[in-house]
């Protein structure tokens, strides 16, 4: 960067003062918040993040120095919200991945469920329902239990958790009955997502990597 494009010392100082003011505003909002989702706290957080980023950039451009802290920004995996300000309806979109790590356990559990089904007592041998088919076993398992119960008991069914996510998507009105059943996930619009919750082992791996880096720097 040329000297002409560099911020002046006064601009760096002004950016530092802006960070101080944003810190005061954020603390005041936290002290007076009305609940966990107080919009004043959210706005103050974003203002503090923006002020800190601006100061960090000016500090680096002028003095080739950086700040010792980092304020996390907003989730960049979703575009800016463009849904209704006052949603009249919402959709909850959930995805959970599992690996079938113990097929025999899965088959045994599914067969046990089939054997207890009173509708099959007078029918043919219930072993034909599941047999050695993992496909059939999964159908029996998810036909018997709610997804939340399977999530809490997945090891019991020979499954291993993968990534999962939950999106809360806003809409103006409820769709007509049966309107989206044939293509339930085609209606997912990232710009209408109010909030999302992700679970992944990659987050734990990132934290572990940071911890190991800190230990390396400490010479441990």
C-alpha positions as semicolon CSV with decimal commas, in nm:
position;residue;x (nm);y (nm);z (nm)
1;X;0,000;0,000;0,000
2;X;0,130;0,344;-0,089
3;X;0,178;0,615;0,171
4;X;-0,102;0,820;0,010
5;X;-0,352;0,540;0,069
6;X;-0,253;0,476;0,428
7;X;-0,481;0,599;0,707
8;X;-0,349;0,885;0,913
9;X;-0,258;0,854;1,278
10;X;-0,569;1,057;1,358
11;X;-0,788;0,808;1,167
12;X;-0,635;0,519;1,361
13;X;-0,699;0,705;1,685
14;X;-1,059;0,775;1,581
15;X;-1,110;0,405;1,504
16;X;-0,977;0,317;1,848
17;X;-1,219;0,563;2,008
18;X;-1,501;0,404;1,809
19;X;-1,411;0,065;1,956
20;X;-1,421;0,211;2,308
21;X;-1,762;0,361;2,244
22;X;-1,889;0,034;2,096
23;X;-1,763;-0,155;2,401
24;X;-1,953;0,080;2,631
25;X;-2,266;0,044;2,421
26;X;-2,238;-0,336;2,418
27;X;-2,190;-0,355;2,795
28;X;-2,483;-0,122;2,854
29;X;-2,705;-0,334;2,626
30;X;-2,602;-0,653;2,808
31;X;-2,665;-0,498;3,149
32;X;-3,014;-0,383;3,044
33;X;-3,118;-0,672;2,822
34;X;-3,478;-0,787;2,842
35;X;-3,413;-1,150;2,748
36;X;-3,176;-1,392;2,579
37;X;-3,274;-1,267;2,231
38;X;-3,276;-0,894;2,305
39;X;-3,229;-0,717;1,968
40;X;-3,040;-0,432;2,139
41;X;-2,767;-0,677;2,245
42;X;-2,755;-0,824;1,894
43;X;-2,720;-0,478;1,736
44;X;-2,454;-0,374;1,988
45;X;-2,258;-0,694;1,922
46;X;-2,259;-0,632;1,547
47;X;-2,156;-0,270;1,598
48;X;-1,868;-0,379;1,822
49;X;-1,756;-0,638;1,568
50;X;-1,760;-0,381;1,288
51;X;-1,573;-0,121;1,494
52;X;-1,309;-0,372;1,600
53;X;-1,258;-0,487;1,242
54;X;-1,221;-0,129;1,118
55;X;-0,969;-0,049;1,390
56;X;-0,772;-0,365;1,321
57;X;-0,750;-0,280;0,950
58;X;-0,640;0,079;1,009
59;X;-0,390;-0,028;1,272
60;X;-0,235;-0,277;1,033
61;X;-0,233;-0,040;0,737
62;X;-0,071;0,239;0,936
63;X;0,162;0,059;1,177
64;X;0,176;-0,300;1,048
65;X;0,034;-0,419;1,382
66;X;-0,270;-0,626;1,474
67;X;-0,497;-0,652;1,778
68;X;-0,461;-0,946;2,020
69;X;-0,832;-1,030;2,010
70;X;-1,085;-1,142;1,755
71;X;-1,460;-1,087;1,765
72;X;-1,643;-1,356;1,563
73;X;-1,850;-1,221;1,280
74;X;-2,185;-1,335;1,152
75;X;-2,229;-1,678;0,995
76;X;-2,120;-1,641;0,631
77;X;-2,277;-1,974;0,530
78;X;-2,618;-1,811;0,479
79;X;-2,708;-1,504;0,275
80;X;-2,865;-1,199;0,444
81;X;-3,218;-1,260;0,569
82;X;-3,478;-1,148;0,317
83;X;-3,792;-1,302;0,465
84;X;-4,091;-1,132;0,623
85;X;-4,029;-0,908;0,924
86;X;-4,334;-1,055;1,098
87;X;-4,356;-1,422;0,989
88;X;-4,704;-1,572;1,001
89;X;-4,573;-1,926;0,960
90;X;-4,251;-2,120;0,983
91;X;-4,094;-2,442;0,864
92;X;-3,844;-2,646;1,066
93;X;-3,602;-2,829;0,835
94;X;-3,391;-3,099;0,999
95;X;-3,119;-3,319;0,858
96;X;-2,934;-3,585;1,058
97;X;-2,675;-3,820;0,907
98;X;-2,596;-4,166;1,043
99;X;-2,352;-4,440;0,951
100;X;-2,465;-4,801;0,986
101;X;-2,167;-4,928;1,186
102;X;-2,325;-5,242;1,336
103;X;-2,562;-5,394;1,077
104;X;-2,629;-5,705;1,285
105;X;-2,737;-5,495;1,583
106;X;-2,966;-5,295;1,355
107;X;-3,117;-5,611;1,206
108;X;-3,172;-5,764;1,550
109;X;-3,344;-5,454;1,686
110;X;-3,566;-5,424;1,380
111;X;-3,659;-5,790;1,398
112;X;-3,748;-5,752;1,767
113;X;-3,980;-5,465;1,677
114;X;-4,140;-5,671;1,398
115;X;-4,190;-5,967;1,631
116;X;-4,380;-5,744;1,877
117;X;-4,613;-5,607;1,609
118;X;-4,961;-5,750;1,681
119;X;-5,059;-5,711;1,316
120;X;-4,804;-5,976;1,223
121;X;-4,902;-6,239;1,480
122;X;-5,143;-6,421;1,252
123;X;-4,940;-6,366;0,937
124;X;-4,647;-6,558;0,789
125;X;-4,316;-6,602;0,968
126;X;-4,208;-6,253;1,080
127;X;-3,845;-6,330;0,995
128;X;-3,935;-6,253;0,634
129;X;-4,009;-5,891;0,728
130;X;-3,649;-5,800;0,801
131;X;-3,431;-6,096;0,714
132;X;-3,084;-5,972;0,621
133;X;-3,203;-5,649;0,458
134;X;-3,064;-5,332;0,615
135;X;-3,306;-5,139;0,392
136;X;-3,602;-5,320;0,548
137;X;-3,458;-5,284;0,899
138;X;-3,429;-4,907;0,859
139;X;-3,789;-4,891;0,740
140;X;-3,906;-5,080;1,049
141;X;-3,691;-4,869;1,283
142;X;-3,802;-4,531;1,153
143;X;-4,159;-4,650;1,124
144;X;-4,166;-4,736;1,495
145;X;-3,968;-4,453;1,659
146;X;-3,971;-4,075;1,631
147;X;-3,652;-3,924;1,485
148;X;-3,567;-3,759;1,818
149;X;-3,581;-4,093;1,996
150;X;-3,359;-4,254;1,734
151;X;-3,113;-3,967;1,778
152;X;-3,096;-4,025;2,153
153;X;-3,069;-4,406;2,117
154;X;-2,867;-4,433;1,794
155;X;-2,592;-4,653;1,944
156;X;-2,857;-4,898;2,060
157;X;-2,962;-4,938;1,697
158;X;-2,610;-4,986;1,560
159;X;-2,586;-4,633;1,420
160;X;-2,315;-4,367;1,449
161;X;-2,398;-3,998;1,435
162;X;-2,267;-3,779;1,157
163;X;-2,338;-3,410;1,099
164;X;-2,677;-3,263;1,174
165;X;-2,844;-2,928;1,115
166;X;-3,172;-2,757;1,193
167;X;-3,305;-2,459;0,998
168;X;-3,596;-2,244;1,109
169;X;-3,738;-2,083;0,795
170;X;-3,998;-1,803;0,798
171;X;-4,288;-1,766;0,556
172;X;-4,587;-1,540;0,505
173;X;-4,851;-1,812;0,525
174;X;-4,883;-2,187;0,569
175;X;-4,881;-2,378;0,239
176;X;-5,195;-2,555;0,131
177;X;-5,232;-2,909;0,274
178;X;-5,029;-3,155;0,068
179;X;-4,879;-2,879;-0,146
180;X;-4,511;-2,965;-0,089
181;X;-4,523;-3,330;0,019
182;X;-4,384;-3,460;-0,309
183;X;-4,083;-3,223;-0,296
184;X;-4,047;-3,129;0,072
185;X;-3,699;-2,980;0,056
186;X;-3,722;-2,785;-0,268
187;X;-3,888;-2,500;-0,078
188;X;-3,583;-2,436;0,144
189;X;-3,479;-2,076;0,082
190;X;-3,159;-1,976;0,265
191;X;-3,269;-1,612;0,256
192;X;-3,570;-1,697;0,473
193;X;-3,377;-1,879;0,744
194;X;-3,433;-1,706;1,079
195;X;-3,178;-1,917;1,265
196;X;-2,988;-2,243;1,229
197;X;-2,813;-2,488;1,458
198;X;-2,531;-2,709;1,330
199;X;-2,366;-3,006;1,500
200;X;-2,046;-3,152;1,354
201;X;-1,732;-3,322;1,479
202;X;-1,535;-3,077;1,265
203;X;-1,605;-2,809;1,526
204;X;-1,446;-3,025;1,795
205;X;-1,150;-3,095;1,565
206;X;-1,100;-2,722;1,508
207;X;-1,102;-2,658;1,883
208;X;-0,860;-2,946;1,938
209;X;-0,628;-2,807;1,670
210;X;-0,630;-2,464;1,836
211;X;-0,553;-2,622;2,173
212;X;-0,263;-2,817;2,025
213;X;-0,128;-2,504;1,857
214;X;-0,135;-2,324;2,191
215;X;0,051;-2,612;2,355
216;X;0,313;-2,609;2,078
217;X;0,364;-2,237;2,123
218;X;0,406;-2,290;2,496
219;X;0,668;-2,556;2,428
220;X;0,461;-2,834;2,588
